[in-house]
């Protein structure tokens, strides 16, 4: 009996000892596994910090967007106002220039929303978010197609002058139909922005999370239709125009060639850097993303800067394609005179004074884009 009582007294202590021994053994195994296998801190990848890029965006994007918006509104309103006031749609180029100014003006109006999206959380809702990206894509595609159409129209007007003169009466009508087709095509190519643009992490973005394949496809189509195709057509047309002007015995041919070089240079300056960075971004996205934090940050800086360059075209187009033309400059000065912004003496000084010094005033009346 005493032995049984001793066993009963010892049994609880024995069970407690076995319990603690088992727990300590399991804890030792977990600790060993934690330190040697599953949680090796040396293999952890640190999150890429983008604080410096955000700080850069906070001052760079609003500054440049404000400048582009102001110049784009002023320049394109002057172009549209001049064409409407004088009802001067005499050539295909005039039609395309008017449509180009409308497209650029629409995009300039959306730039304040782009600035807000780059520096703060998006609070304007999904509808305005979709509208912002859709306006940009419609403006982008229509602008590229209209610039291409201008080069084609000038090619026929200068390099194929004889055949162009025979169809001069129908040229404006054909240009109007072409402009309508261009707007429809721009709307069709902007369907992805209308469909997939969303608000993610308080940011308005055209690409939903986890849509890398769709993003790569959209960017490839944009580079082909919005850059490579216009570039090839413009290179052919302007190359042929330069060859024609170079062979012509004209006093004004050197000035006209300089204008063409200016047109091409502005196009390349605005579009080549942006599309090269876009290509790099597309390759990185197709590869599953960048694992190099420094490279990722550099790519973000490059994207911001080249995007601003691409946006710059909406305020440069009026100066390159409209203000350089003698006819348009004279109409603009007359509009300013009629609005009371310029005196009669100053108007005559800027128009008739320069015309007397030009030996090719008659030629300058026949072209809008390549007039000196």
Secondary structure by P-SEA (a helix, b strand, c coil): caaaaaaaaaaaaaaaaaaaaaaaaaaaaaaaaaaccccccccccccccaaaaaaaaaccaaaaaaaaaaaaaaaaaaaaaaaaaccccccaaaaaaaaaaaaaaaaaaaaaaaaaaacccccccaaaaaaaaaaaaaaaaaaaaaaaaaaaaaaaaccaaaaaaaaccaaaaaaaaaaaaaaaaaaaaaccccccccccccccccccccaaaaaaaaaaaaaaaacaaaaaaaaaaaaaaaaaaaaccccaaaaaaaaaaaaaaaaaaacaaaaaaaaaaaaaaaacccccaaaaaaaaaaaaaaaaaaaccccccccccccccaaaaaaaaaaaaaaccccaaaaaaacaaaaaacccaaaaaacccccc
